[in-house]
Structures are given as structure tokens and as C-alpha cells.
Amino acid sequence: MEIRRRTSKPWLALMLWLWLWLCVGTAKGDNSNQSSTQSTHWQQQQQQQQQRYQSKLNESLRGDLPEEQAQQATSIVSSPHEMHLTRTSVIFGLTKVPANDSQVSAKCQGQLRQVQRGILSKQPWAMKVLDASGTKPSGFVYGQNYWLGSREACRGVQRPVGITLSQNFERVMHYGIITQQAPFDMDYRVIYLSHSSPWQVEIKLMSEQIIHIGLCLPRACSSEEVKHLAQQYVTGGLFTESEIFDIRPQVVYMKDLQLKEVFFERPSFRLLVACVLATGALMLCAQQLTAAIKAAPTTVDDAGLLAPAESELWRALHSLLEWRRLQKFVECFDVPTNWGKIFAVRENSPTEIPLMNGLRSVCAIWIMVFHVVWFMYFTVHNKTVLISYAEQAFFQYVSSAPLLVDVFFTISGFLQTFNFLRNSRQLEAVRQNSLRQNLQLFGKLLFHRYLRLGPLYLVVMATVDLVYAYIGDVSVYHINERFDEMCSRHWWRNLLFIQNLFDHRDMCANWSWSLACEMQFFVLANALLFLYVKHPKLTKALVASALVSTIVWSYGIGVSIKFQLSFDAAFATGTEIYTSPFVRVLPYILGGITAWCLKERRVQMELSESRERLYWHFALLVFFGCIYSTVRRDLGPLMAITLFVMGRLFFSLSVCWMIAGSAGGRGVWWSRLLEAKGFQHVSRLSYAIYLLNPLVIALFYSLTSSSTHADPFMLCVVTCGFAVICYLASILFSLAFELPYSNLSSLLLRRGKANSSSSSGGSKPKIA
């Protein structure tokens, strides 16, 4: 009965629980509404206080308030953090510098004082100024010299941030950091300080001892005024970091990150615009001509060949394109035809050496990967770590990539000699011509070489000048290699392909040194080949002497300058070792000798299949062994130069074996991969990729607003992105400035051969 009595009325317990729940819910709702009301009331009070402060500040700026009220409205607020801010924050330290002389305007001083008062009173706009300006981050010992702050945060001082926040949530933040603006115009600028701190690893690769400090400053302060204040600040003992790390900074210069008007007056800008307009006009003419041919395919010489003219522009083109010779010239710029040539893939003919397409393609991409790391060095904030990566065994394939330039030299030397010796018509012409006639033929060959290489090269050089002038103005980074200045002064060196004969620090587009070597080797090789036709023994002796001389010269230079394999020593000796044609001619000579052995001596090696495979794999082993031979870089000068010279010698010989084997139709599985038809397309773009990839990489790195971090995984992602961009850019530039002139060269050669064959009769040949 007890149990039944307890459970007979369960509704009493249910009502009790319901009453308790309602009481608790009501209490919570009251507390929530009360806290929400208090929070909203606090926010409204804060916003009203900020609005009153800003209105008084604006009135004091305009002079609407009496002097006493203006001083009261902008009175200095004391803060326990004032000394700390003065010693650690550059922007706050500048506001504390006494400016009693006439080098700083009163308006600039007044606005800097208002920034100071705003920071001390914790006004939201001023706190954003403090936050947007750079201070010393960690990592200084390993090369962190980029104290850039936040460019975007400084923009937020000028205009409200475009962000929508729900009113349904409580927030502890000051809403003024989103909405409040500075009472005067602010700009983000970067000041550059040189330092000589013993507490930073000094690698000696250009500009690693330049500190970049981003500052959010009043627009009323000119760069010269800020430089003057900054110099007083760093020399006045106010900068704590200077004392701790013995930085001893000196103000170098300052950037306002604005493009100067003189940019559009540069000769390179006008030249580039003219080239683009002329190329575009020729492409339009080629399109009109193609449309006419498709519309009237009956007779080519018919006067009514062209499509009907529908405008004044087309009428002008119509009259011009009626000239037969101009039609042939314009056809060289036909976009669909050239597009088809770039992407054409066909079966390899027996007279070709398909492995060279694979070698060119792989090495061009490989060198691009090296440039990604090289130009990353100038924006990375852990430079020491990046260099340590480069010296590890796993990353030798990147740090030793400059050795791959010898692959291109070997291929060029081989093709130059091979094509000359197999042209029986040209050999007969050289044999029968007089000295004057051979000089004319030599000049013709040089002209066609220049016509094929020059246009794209000169357009890229003008683009380099323009791009570096642009990033020199707008990039947050200190640009050590000012190619815009070098190109303006030394453009004629590049025009003559002799820039590698001068100091590598004074080159315009210094990665083009190998192109200058190529042109110089072309001239030398043609002179020797002309001489070989009439005096073969003398030429053989000269080539043997040149081979020995370049090895002796390399040894002599290396020992005299105490050459070492470390990156700082390699960069410092770049003019004597890396870009010198007297040192770099070795693989070109070996390539030429290989072609001579195949064509003149007709060397044929009878090897068993197993032995031949062994030699192929041994050549690949030597190839990679030479690349990884510099894993130890702490060698003495004699050992270092021996490793450098002998490594390049055996490296080039391994490439010669690959080319000779492919020419004979032999190979193994990995050589067949290099002979794949897909490499034909990339090989056609290798020249444009070689010229453009440093420019593209440097441009994109320079336009970033924060320093980069050397991380192998992110580097892989960045490299893939750069590969795609460089590939697309190379298609565009090759389509506009390389293939048309290559077509023109071929057209002139065909016309020259036709004229020579029609006029030769019984006379001796003059120009083949």
C-alpha cells in the first residue's frame, strides 16, 4: 500500500518540475536580457565617445575650436606603456622624435602627435595604425629583415573594412576597429635600413643586410621628412632592438610604393608598345590574307585575291597586301599556322636526333626550378635555412642545376658542326668561294642566326627594363639587381651579345649571359668550320689547342682567385668562372668534336646489346654523379677547381654519348622516354621558357606584400604554379616574337637558294 500510495499521483511531481523549470528559465532570460542591454549600452557609449573625440579632433585640425579647447581635445594622454612603445615600435618612436628644425613641416608634426595621442588613448583608428606598422619579428639571426607590418591593415585605417557581422552574438571587441577611420589621410610606406649586426648570419649574397620596415604614416609627411625623423630615431638611442642585437642601423632610402609618372616616358615602354602594335597589325594582315585565300583559292596572283574591304582600315590593308612580296612577309605572322607549328607532334624522321628534344625540355624546366629557389632567396625571411637546404644531398638536383647549361652548349656545338658538315652544297660553296665571297656567306649565316634569336630576346630585354622599373617603384622589397638601370646604361652590350664579357653585376638581364656565349661560340665555330673546309689539319690543331687551353685557363683562374664551391664564393667569382666564355666553351667544343666524329670519321662502335646497355646506364650515372659531386662544398681551392673542371668535362662527355647513341638509333628505356614525341612541343618553347622564367618568377615574388618562408613542401606547390605561368607566357611570346621571325628566316633562305640555283649556270657558287 505504501508503494501504491507513492505512485498513484505522478502528476504532482511533474507539475513541481515544470514550475522549477519556468522559474529558472525566467531568471536566465532576465540575466541575458540585462547583460545584452548592458553590452549594447556600453557599445553605444563607446561609439558616442569615439565620435565626440573624432569630431573634436577634426575641429581642432580645421581650427574651428579655440586654442585652449583644441589643446584640451588633443591633450597628451599618459600611459604606462609609453616608454615601451617608444623603444619597440618604430611608428610610435617617430612620433616621439623632437622635430625642432625646419626639416619637418608643422602639419606633419601635428598629425604625428595626433597619432601618438590616439595610440596612448587607445583610439581604434590609432591602434590600427600601430598594428599595421612593422616591428621586429623573431628570426633575426637567420635573416628575418622584413618587418613589413600589414599593408591591408593600413588601408583599413582609411576606409571601413567590408565585413558583415551578425548582431546575434556577443563580442568583446571594440567595434571601432572596423568602422572608425583616421581623421586625416594615411599611407603605407617602407623605409630601408642597412645594418651591421654581428648577430645575424652574413651570407654575402647581395642585399641580405637591408632591414625593411613598413610604416602606416600620415600622407602629409613627405618621404624626406620621414627619413630625417627615422635617422634621428635610430641614432638617438631610442631603438631597443639596435642595442640588444647591435644592429647599428643607417637609413638608406624610403619608398611610397607609388608608380612614378616617368615610368610611361621610358624608351622601353615606347618600344614595347610599338612592338606590340606592329605585331598585332601584322597578325591582322595575315588574318585578312588567309581569309582572302580561302575565299578565292583559284589563282594566287589574281588582283581580286583579297576579301572585300568593309572599312577604311581594311581598304588600307587591301591596297598594301596586293604587293606580292609583302604577302609572303605577312604570312610569317599567321597565328593559326604558327599555333599549329608550336603544338605539332609528328613521327621522328631517321635524320633527326629525337633525344635532344627531351634533353632540352627537361633541362629548361630543371633550370626554371632553380630560378624559383634563386629568386625566392631575395624575399625569404629564413635565408640561412634555405641555403642549408641547398647544401643537403637531397636538394643537390636544385642547387647544381646551373650545370645543366652545359647541356645546351653541348647540343648547340653538336648541331652547329653536324648541320654544317652534312650540307654538301654549302661545303662546296665554301670550297670554291673566294675570301670575299666566304665573308659574305659568313655574314649571311650570322644574320639569320640573329634574326632567329634577336627579336624575342630584344622584346624580353625591353620587358625586363619595364618590369624592374615597375617593381622598383611599387614592390615592398629592396631590389638589389636594378636591371632597369643596367638596361638603360648597357643596352648596347646585349644588342651585340657581348654582355658576358663584363662584370656580371652590371648585366642587363644577367641570366642572358649564356645566350651571349651561344652567339660568340656560333661565330667562333663558323670561322673554324670555314677554315676546316680549306685547311682541315690546321683546324684540327686549333680545336685541340682550344680544348686544352680552356682547361688550363679554368685551372689558372680558379687557383688565382682561390675558387671555392660555397655559394657566396661562387657568386663573387661569377664573372671569372661562371659567365666567362673562355671557361664555358668546353662543352661546346666537345659537342662539335662528337658531331665531327659521327659525320667525318663515321665512327661506328660494334657493341653487344648488354655492353651497350651498360654504357648507356654508365653515362646516366656519370650525369647524375657530376650533379651530386658538389655535396661537399668545404674543399680547398685546388680540389674545388679540379672538381669543377673535371665535373664539367665528364658531364659533357656523358651528354655527348647520349646524343651520339640516339643519332645511331640506339638507346635504353630511359633514353626512349626522352625521345617521346611529346617533348617536341616543349622543346620548341624551350628558348622562350629560358628567357621568360626568371622575369616571371621575379615579378610575382616582388609583388607579394609579405616575406616568404623556405619550406620544401610549399616550394613544390609554388614551382608547379610558376611552371604553368611560364609555359603560358612562353606560348604567347613565342607566337608573337619568335616563330614569325623564324619563318621569315626560312623564307629568305629558300629565296636565296632559289636565286642561287637559277643564276649559277656554269659559274661557281657564291652564296649557298
C-alpha positions in Angstrom: 0.0 0.0 0.0 2.9 2.3 0.6 4.2 1.8 -2.9 0.8 2.3 -4.4 0.3 5.5 -2.5 3.6 7.0 -3.8 2.9 6.2 -7.4 -0.8 6.9 -7.6 -0.3 10.7 -8.2 2.7 11.2 -10.5 1.2 14.4 -11.9 2.3 16.2 -8.7 6.0 15.5 -9.3 5.5 16.6 -13.0 4.0 19.9 -12.0 6.7 20.5 -9.5 9.4 20.0 -12.1 7.6 22.2 -14.6 7.3 25.1 -12.0 11.1 24.9 -11.2 12.0 24.9 -15.0 9.9 28.1 -15.6 11.5 29.8 -12.6 15.0 29.1 -13.7 14.2 30.0 -17.4 12.8 33.3 -16.4 15.8 34.1 -14.3 18.2 33.2 -17.1 16.2 35.3 -19.5 16.3 38.3 -17.2 20.0 37.9 -16.8 20.6 37.5 -20.5 18.4 40.5 -21.4 20.2 42.5 -18.7 23.7 41.6 -19.9 22.6 42.2 -23.5 21.2 45.5 -22.6 24.4 46.4 -20.7 26.6 45.3 -23.6 24.5 47.3 -26.1 24.5 50.3 -23.8 28.3 50.0 -23.3 28.9 49.8 -27.1 26.7 52.8 -27.7 28.6 54.8 -25.1 31.9 53.7 -26.6 30.8 54.7 -30.1 29.5 58.1 -28.9 32.7 58.8 -27.0 34.7 57.9 -30.1 32.6 60.1 -32.3 32.9 63.0 -29.9 36.7 62.5 -29.8 36.9 62.4 -33.6 34.7 65.4 -34.1 36.7 67.5 -31.7 39.9 66.2 -33.4 38.6 67.2 -36.8 37.6 70.6 -35.5 41.0 71.2 -34.0 42.5 70.3 -37.3 40.3 72.8 -39.1 40.9 75.5 -36.5 37.2 75.8 -35.5 37.9 75.4 -31.8 39.6 78.0 -29.7 43.3 77.2 -28.9 42.6 76.1 -25.3 39.8 73.8 -26.3 41.8 72.4 -29.1 44.7 71.6 -26.8 42.3 70.1 -24.3 40.7 67.9 -27.1 44.0 66.6 -28.1 45.9 66.6 -24.9 48.6 64.0 -24.4 47.3 61.0 -22.5 49.8 59.5 -20.1 50.2 55.7 -20.3 52.4 53.2 -18.5 53.2 51.7 -21.9 54.6 54.9 -23.4 58.3 54.1 -22.8 57.9 50.5 -24.0 56.2 51.7 -27.2 58.9 54.3 -27.8 61.6 51.7 -27.6 60.0 48.9 -29.6 57.6 50.5 -32.1 59.2 52.5 -34.9 56.0 54.3 -35.8 55.4 55.4 -32.2 59.1 56.2 -31.8 58.8 58.6 -34.8 56.1 60.5 -33.1 58.3 61.0 -30.1 61.3 62.4 -32.0 61.7 66.1 -31.2 61.4 68.0 -34.5 62.6 71.5 -33.7 64.2 72.2 -37.0 62.7 73.2 -40.3 63.2 69.8 -42.0 59.8 68.6 -40.8 56.7 70.6 -41.6 54.3 71.8 -38.9 51.4 69.8 -40.5 53.4 66.6 -40.4 54.5 67.2 -36.8 50.9 67.9 -35.8 49.5 64.7 -37.4 52.2 62.6 -35.9 51.4 64.0 -32.5 47.8 63.1 -33.0 48.8 59.5 -33.9 50.7 59.4 -30.7 47.8 60.7 -28.6 45.4 58.3 -30.4 47.6 55.3 -29.5 48.0 56.4 -25.9 44.3 56.9 -25.5 43.6 53.7 -27.4 41.5 55.2 -30.1 40.6 52.4 -32.6 42.0 54.2 -35.7 45.3 54.8 -34.0 45.5 51.3 -32.7 45.1 50.1 -36.3 48.0 52.4 -37.3 50.1 50.9 -34.6 49.2 47.4 -35.6 49.7 48.0 -39.3 53.3 49.3 -38.8 56.1 46.8 -38.6 58.1 45.8 -35.6 60.9 43.3 -35.2 59.6 39.7 -35.6 61.5 36.6 -34.4 64.1 35.0 -36.6 66.6 37.9 -37.0 69.6 35.7 -36.5 68.7 33.6 -39.6 67.9 36.6 -41.8 64.5 38.0 -40.8 64.9 41.5 -42.1 61.3 42.0 -43.3 59.4 44.0 -40.6 56.7 44.8 -43.0 53.6 45.0 -40.8 50.4 44.9 -42.8 49.6 46.9 -45.9 46.0 45.8 -45.8 45.6 46.9 -42.2 46.9 50.4 -43.2 44.3 50.5 -45.9 41.7 49.7 -43.2 42.7 52.9 -41.4 41.4 54.9 -44.4 38.2 53.1 -45.1 35.9 50.7 -43.1 36.5 47.1 -43.6 34.0 45.4 -45.8 32.8 42.7 -43.4 29.3 41.9 -42.1 28.9 40.6 -38.5 25.8 39.2 -37.0 24.1 41.1 -34.2 23.0 37.8 -32.6 26.4 37.2 -30.9 28.1 38.9 -28.1 31.6 40.2 -28.9 34.3 41.7 -26.7 36.0 43.6 -29.5 35.9 47.3 -30.0 33.6 47.9 -32.9 35.6 51.0 -33.9 38.4 48.8 -35.3 36.1 48.0 -38.1 34.3 51.3 -38.6 36.5 54.2 -37.3 38.7 56.0 -39.8 41.7 58.2 -39.3 40.9 62.0 -39.2 43.5 62.6 -42.0 44.9 60.6 -44.9 47.3 57.8 -44.2 49.7 55.9 -46.5 51.6 52.7 -46.2 55.3 53.2 -46.9 58.5 51.2 -46.4 61.8 52.5 -45.1 65.0 50.6 -45.6 67.8 50.5 -43.1 71.3 49.0 -43.6 72.7 47.2 -40.6 76.0 45.6 -39.5 74.8 43.4 -36.7 77.2 40.6 -35.7 74.1 38.6 -34.5 72.9 37.7 -38.0 74.3 35.1 -40.3 76.0 37.0 -43.1 75.9 35.0 -46.3 77.3 37.7 -48.7 74.7 37.3 -51.4 73.7 40.8 -52.2 71.1 42.6 -50.1 70.5 40.4 -47.1 71.6 43.2 -44.7 68.8 45.6 -45.5 66.0 45.8 -43.0 62.6 46.6 -44.5 60.2 48.4 -42.1 56.6 49.0 -43.2 55.0 52.1 -41.7 51.5 53.5 -41.7 52.1 57.2 -41.9 50.2 60.5 -42.4 50.2 61.5 -46.0 51.2 65.0 -45.0 54.7 63.7 -44.1 56.9 63.5 -47.1 59.5 60.7 -47.6 62.3 63.1 -46.9 60.7 64.2 -43.6 60.2 60.6 -42.5 63.8 59.7 -43.4 65.0 62.6 -41.3 62.9 61.5 -38.3 63.9 57.9 -38.7 67.6 58.8 -38.8 67.2 60.8 -35.6 65.2 57.9 -34.0 67.8 55.2 -34.8 70.8 57.3 -33.9 69.2 58.8 -30.8 69.4 55.6 -28.8 65.6 55.2 -28.7 65.5 51.8 -30.6 65.8 48.9 -28.2 66.5 46.3 -30.8 69.5 48.3 -32.0 71.1 48.0 -28.6 70.2 44.3 -28.0 71.4 43.0 -31.4 74.0 45.7 -32.1 72.2 46.5 -35.3 73.7 50.0 -35.8 71.1 50.9 -38.4 71.5 53.6 -41.0 68.6 54.9 -43.1 69.2 54.2 -46.8 66.0 55.3 -48.5 62.3 55.2 -48.4 59.5 54.1 -50.9 56.0 55.4 -51.1 55.1 52.4 -53.3 53.5 54.6 -55.9 54.3 54.3 -59.6 56.2 57.3 -60.9 55.0 59.2 -63.9 58.4 58.9 -65.6 57.6 55.2 -66.0 55.5 55.9 -69.0 58.2 58.0 -70.5 60.8 55.2 -70.6 62.1 54.3 -74.0 61.5 50.6 -73.2 57.8 51.4 -72.7 57.5 53.1 -76.1 59.5 50.4 -77.8 57.3 47.6 -76.2 54.1 49.4 -77.2 55.4 49.9 -80.7 56.4 46.2 -81.0 53.0 45.0 -79.7 51.1 47.3 -82.1 53.2 46.4 -85.1 52.9 42.7 -84.3 49.2 43.0 -83.8 48.8 44.8 -87.1 50.8 42.2 -89.0 48.7 39.4 -87.4 45.6 41.2 -88.6 47.0 41.5 -92.0 47.9 37.8 -92.0 44.3 37.0 -90.9 42.9 39.1 -93.8 45.2 37.4 -96.2 44.2 34.0 -95.0 40.5 34.8 -95.3 41.2 36.0 -98.9 43.0 32.9 -99.9 40.2 30.7 -98.5 37.6 32.9 -100.3 39.4 32.9 -103.7 41.6 29.8 -104.0 41.7 29.7 -107.8 44.7 31.9 -108.6 47.3 33.3 -106.2 48.4 36.1 -108.4 44.9 37.4 -109.2 44.3 41.0 -108.4 41.0 40.2 -106.8 42.6 37.9 -104.2 41.7 39.8 -101.1 38.5 39.7 -99.2 36.1 42.6 -99.8 37.1 45.7 -97.9 34.4 46.8 -95.5 36.1 49.8 -93.7 38.9 52.3 -94.2 41.3 50.1 -92.2 40.6 47.1 -94.4 40.8 49.2 -97.6 44.3 50.3 -96.5 45.3 46.7 -95.8 43.8 45.7 -99.1 46.0 48.1 -101.0 49.1 47.1 -99.1 48.6 43.4 -99.4 48.3 43.4 -103.1 52.1 43.6 -103.2 53.3 40.0 -103.6 56.5 40.3 -101.6 54.6 41.8 -98.7 52.1 38.9 -98.8 55.0 36.4 -98.2 56.3 38.5 -95.3 52.8 38.9 -93.7 52.2 35.1 -94.0 55.0 34.6 -91.5 52.7 36.2 -88.8 49.7 34.0 -89.4 48.5 33.0 -85.9 46.7 29.7 -86.8 49.7 28.5 -88.8 52.2 29.3 -86.1 49.9 27.9 -83.4 49.9 24.6 -85.3 53.7 24.6 -85.5 54.0 25.1 -81.8 51.7 22.2 -81.0 52.6 19.9 -83.9 53.7 16.4 -83.0 54.9 14.0 -85.6 56.9 10.9 -86.1 60.7 11.3 -85.7 62.5 11.1 -89.0 65.6 9.0 -89.4 67.7 12.1 -90.0 66.7 13.6 -86.6 68.1 13.0 -83.2 64.9 12.9 -81.0 66.7 12.6 -77.7 67.8 16.2 -77.9 64.1 17.3 -77.6 63.8 15.5 -74.3 67.1 16.9 -73.1 66.2 20.5 -73.9 62.8 20.2 -72.4 63.8 18.6 -69.1 66.8 20.9 -68.6 64.7 24.0 -69.4 62.2 23.0 -66.7 65.0 22.0 -64.4 66.7 25.3 -64.6 63.4 27.0 -64.1 63.1 25.1 -60.7 66.5 26.5 -59.8 65.4 30.1 -60.6 62.3 29.6 -58.4 64.6 28.9 -55.4 67.2 31.6 -56.5 64.7 34.5 -56.7 62.9 33.2 -53.6 66.2 34.0 -51.7 65.6 37.7 -52.0 62.1 37.6 -50.4 62.6 34.7 -47.9 63.0 35.6 -44.2 65.0 32.4 -43.2 67.8 32.7 -45.7 70.2 30.6 -43.7 67.7 27.7 -43.6 67.2 28.0 -47.4 71.0 27.8 -48.0 71.2 24.8 -45.6 68.6 23.1 -47.7 70.6 23.7 -50.9 73.7 22.0 -49.3 71.8 18.9 -48.4 72.3 15.8 -50.5 68.6 15.5 -51.4 68.4 19.1 -52.8 71.6 18.9 -54.9 69.5 18.4 -58.0 68.3 22.0 -57.5 71.5 23.7 -56.2 73.6 22.1 -59.0 71.1 22.9 -61.8 73.3 25.7 -63.3 75.5 22.8 -64.5 72.6 22.0 -66.9 73.5 25.0 -69.0 76.3 22.8 -70.4 73.7 20.5 -71.9 72.5 23.4 -74.1 76.1 24.3 -75.0 76.9 20.7 -75.9 73.8 20.4 -78.1 74.5 23.7 -79.8 78.1 22.7 -80.6 76.9 19.4 -81.9 74.2 20.8 -84.1 76.3 23.6 -85.5 79.0 21.2 -86.6 76.7 18.4 -87.7 74.4 20.7 -89.8 77.4 22.4 -91.4 79.2 19.2 -92.4 76.1 17.5 -93.8 75.2 20.5 -96.1 77.2 19.4 -99.1 76.0 22.3 -101.2 77.3 24.8 -98.6 80.6 22.9 -98.3 81.1 23.1 -102.0 80.3 26.8 -102.0 82.9 27.5 -99.2 85.5 25.4 -101.0 85.1 27.3 -104.3 84.4 30.8 -103.0 87.0 33.5 -102.7 87.7 35.1 -99.3 85.3 38.0 -100.0 82.5 35.6 -101.0 83.1 33.5 -97.9 82.9 36.6 -95.8 79.5 37.4 -97.4 78.3 33.8 -96.7 79.6 34.1 -93.2 77.7 37.4 -92.7 74.5 35.8 -94.2 74.7 32.9 -91.6 75.3 35.4 -88.8 72.3 37.5 -90.0 70.0 34.5 -90.0 71.2 33.5 -86.5 70.5 37.0 -85.2 67.1 37.1 -87.0 66.0 33.9 -85.2 67.3 34.8 -81.8 67.2 38.6 -81.7 63.6 39.7 -81.9 62.3 37.7 -78.9 65.5 38.5 -77.0 65.2 42.2 -77.5 61.5 42.3 -76.6 62.2 40.4 -73.4 65.1 42.8 -72.6 62.7 45.8 -73.0 60.2 43.9 -70.9 62.8 43.4 -68.2 63.7 47.1 -68.2 60.0 48.0 -67.8 59.1 45.3 -65.2 62.1 46.2 -63.0 61.3 49.9 -63.2 57.7 49.0 -62.1 58.7 46.7 -59.2 61.4 49.2 -58.2 58.6 51.7 -57.5 55.8 49.5 -56.1 57.4 46.5 -54.5 57.9 46.4 -50.8 61.3 44.7 -51.3 64.6 46.3 -51.8 65.5 45.4 -55.4 69.3 44.9 -55.4 69.6 44.0 -59.1 68.1 47.1 -60.7 68.0 45.8 -64.3 66.1 48.9 -65.3 69.2 51.0 -64.5 71.5 48.4 -66.1 69.5 48.1 -69.3 69.3 51.9 -69.7 73.1 52.2 -69.4 74.3 48.9 -71.0 71.6 48.0 -73.6 74.2 48.1 -76.4 76.1 45.2 -74.8 73.0 43.0 -75.0 72.3 44.2 -78.5 75.7 43.0 -79.6 75.6 39.8 -77.4 78.7 40.7 -75.5 77.3 41.4 -72.0 79.1 38.3 -70.6 82.4 40.0 -71.3 81.7 42.5 -68.5 81.1 42.2 -64.7 78.1 40.0 -64.0 76.8 42.6 -61.6 76.5 45.2 -64.4 74.4 43.0 -66.8 71.0 43.8 -68.1 69.0 40.6 -67.5 72.0 38.7 -66.2 70.5 35.3 -66.9 71.1 36.0 -70.6 74.8 35.5 -70.3 74.5 32.0 -71.8 72.8 33.5 -74.9 75.8 35.8 -75.4 78.1 32.8 -75.0 75.9 30.9 -77.6 76.3 33.7 -80.2 80.1 34.1 -79.6 80.5 30.3 -79.9 78.5 30.3 -83.1 80.8 32.9 -84.6 83.9 31.0 -83.5 82.6 27.6 -84.7 81.6 29.0 -88.1 85.0 30.6 -88.5 86.7 27.2 -87.7 84.3 25.3 -89.9 85.0 27.6 -92.9 88.7 27.2 -92.2 88.3 23.4 -91.9 86.9 23.1 -95.4 90.1 24.5 -96.9 92.7 23.7 -94.2 91.5 20.7 -92.2 94.8 19.8 -90.5 95.3 23.4 -89.2 91.7 23.5 -87.9 92.1 20.2 -86.1 95.2 21.6 -84.4 93.4 24.8 -83.4 90.5 22.9 -81.9 92.8 20.6 -79.9 94.6 23.7 -78.7 91.4 25.4 -77.7 90.3 22.3 -75.8 93.5 22.1 -73.8 93.6 25.9 -73.4 90.1 26.2 -71.8 91.0 23.5 -69.3 94.3 25.2 -68.4 92.7 28.6 -68.3 90.0 27.4 -65.9 92.6 25.9 -63.6 94.7 29.1 -63.7 91.7 31.4 -63.0 90.4 29.1 -60.2 93.8 28.9 -58.4 94.5 32.6 -58.8 91.1 33.7 -57.3 91.1 30.9 -54.7 87.9 29.4 -56.1 85.6 27.6 -53.7 82.3 25.8 -54.1 80.4 27.7 -51.4 77.5 29.8 -52.6 79.0 33.1 -51.6 82.3 32.4 -53.3 80.6 31.1 -56.4 78.6 34.3 -56.7 81.6 36.5 -56.0 83.6 34.8 -58.8 80.7 34.7 -61.3 82.5 37.0 -63.8 85.7 35.0 -63.8 84.3 31.5 -63.7 80.5 31.2 -64.3 79.8 33.6 -67.2 83.3 33.7 -68.8 83.2 32.4 -72.4 86.8 31.2 -72.1 85.7 28.8 -69.3 82.2 27.8 -70.7 83.4 26.9 -74.2 84.5 23.4 -73.1 81.1 21.6 -73.7 80.6 23.4 -77.0 83.9 22.1 -78.3 83.2 18.6 -77.1 79.8 18.7 -78.8 81.5 19.8 -82.1 84.1 17.1 -81.9 81.3 14.5 -81.4 79.5 15.7 -84.5 82.8 15.6 -86.5 83.4 12.1 -85.4 80.0 11.0 -86.5 79.9 12.9 -89.8 83.5 12.9 -91.0 85.1 9.9 -89.3 81.8 7.9 -89.4 82.8 6.3 -86.1 80.7 3.1 -85.6 81.0 1.1 -82.4 80.1 -2.6 -82.7 78.9 -3.4 -79.2 76.9 -6.3 -77.8 73.5 -5.4 -76.5 74.4 -6.0 -72.9 77.6 -3.9 -73.2 75.7 -1.1 -74.9 73.1 -1.0 -72.2 75.9 -0.9 -69.7 77.5 2.1 -71.4 74.1 3.9 -71.5 73.5 3.4 -67.8 77.1 4.4 -67.0 76.5 7.7 -68.9 73.4 8.4 -66.8 75.4 7.5 -63.7 78.1 10.0 -64.7 75.5 12.6 -65.5 73.9 12.5 -62.0 77.3 11.8 -60.3 78.6 15.2 -61.6 75.4 16.9 -60.4 75.8 15.5 -56.9 79.6 15.9 -56.8 79.3 19.2 -55.0 77.5 17.8 -52.0 80.8 18.6 -50.1 81.5 22.3 -50.5 84.2 22.9 -47.9 87.0 22.0 -50.2 90.3 23.8 -50.8 90.8 25.9 -53.9 92.8 23.3 -55.9 90.3 20.5 -55.1 87.4 22.8 -55.8 88.6 23.9 -59.2 89.6 20.3 -60.1 86.1 19.1 -59.2 84.6 22.0 -61.2 86.6 21.5 -64.4 86.7 17.7 -64.4 83.0 17.5 -63.4 82.0 19.7 -66.4 84.3 17.6 -68.7 82.7 14.3 -67.8 79.3 15.7 -67.6 79.6 17.0 -71.2 81.0 13.7 -72.3 78.0 11.8 -70.9 75.7 14.1 -72.9 77.8 13.5 -76.0 77.4 9.8 -75.6 73.6 10.2 -75.3 73.4 12.3 -78.4 75.7 10.0 -80.4 73.8 7.0 -79.3 70.4 8.5 -80.3 71.8 9.6 -83.6 72.7 5.9 -84.3 69.2 4.8 -83.4 70.4 3.1 -80.2 69.1 3.5 -76.6 67.6 2.1 -73.5 64.3 2.5 -71.7 65.1 6.0 -70.2 66.6 7.3 -73.4 63.4 6.2 -75.2 61.4 8.3 -72.7 63.5 11.4 -73.7 62.7 10.6 -77.3 59.0 10.7 -76.8 57.1 12.8 -79.3 55.5 15.0 -76.6 58.9 16.6 -76.0 58.8 18.1 -79.4 56.3 20.7 -78.3 58.1 21.7 -75.1 61.4 21.8 -77.0 60.0 24.4 -79.4 59.2 26.6 -76.4 62.5 26.0 -74.5 64.1 29.2 -75.8 61.1 31.3 -74.7 60.9 29.4 -71.4 64.7 30.1 -70.8 64.3 33.8 -71.4 61.0 34.4 -69.6 61.1 32.2 -66.5 63.4 34.5 -64.4 61.4 37.5 -65.3 58.0 35.9 -64.4 59.4 34.5 -61.2 61.0 37.8 -60.1 57.8 39.7 -60.9 55.5 37.5 -58.9 57.8 37.3 -55.9 58.3 41.1 -55.9 54.6 41.8 -55.9 53.9 39.9 -52.7 53.1 42.0 -49.6 54.8 39.8 -47.1 58.0 37.8 -46.9 58.1 34.1 -47.8 59.2 31.1 -45.7 61.6 28.5 -47.1 59.5 25.3 -46.8 60.2 22.4 -49.2 56.5 21.3 -49.5 55.2 24.8 -50.3 58.1 25.2 -52.6 56.8 22.3 -54.7 53.4 23.9 -55.0 54.9 27.3 -55.9 57.1 25.7 -58.5 54.2 24.0 -60.2 52.4 27.3 -60.3 55.3 29.0 -61.8 55.7 26.2 -64.4 52.2 26.8 -65.6 52.6 30.5 -65.8 55.9 30.3 -67.6 54.5 27.8 -70.0 51.6 30.0 -71.0 53.8 33.1 -71.2 56.3 31.3 -73.5 53.4 30.3 -75.8 52.3 33.9 -76.1 55.8 35.4 -76.6 56.9 32.6 -79.0 53.7 33.1 -81.1 54.3 36.8 -81.3 58.0 37.4 -81.4 59.9 34.1 -82.1 58.1 32.0 -84.7 57.3 34.8 -87.2 60.9 35.8 -87.5 62.0 32.1 -87.7 59.5 31.8 -90.6 61.0 34.9 -92.1 64.5 33.5 -91.9 63.4 30.3 -93.6 61.6 32.3 -96.3 64.8 34.3 -97.0 66.9 31.2 -97.1 64.5 29.5 -99.5 64.5 32.6 -101.7 68.3 32.8 -101.6 68.7 29.1 -102.6 66.2 29.7 -105.5 68.1 32.7 -106.7 71.4 30.9 -106.4 70.3 27.9 -108.4 68.7 30.0 -111.1 71.7 32.3 -111.6 74.6 29.8 -111.0 74.6 28.3 -114.6 78.2 27.4 -115.2 79.7 29.9 -112.7 81.0 29.0 -109.4 78.6 29.3 -106.4 78.7 32.5 -104.3 76.2 32.0 -101.5 74.5 28.7 -100.8 
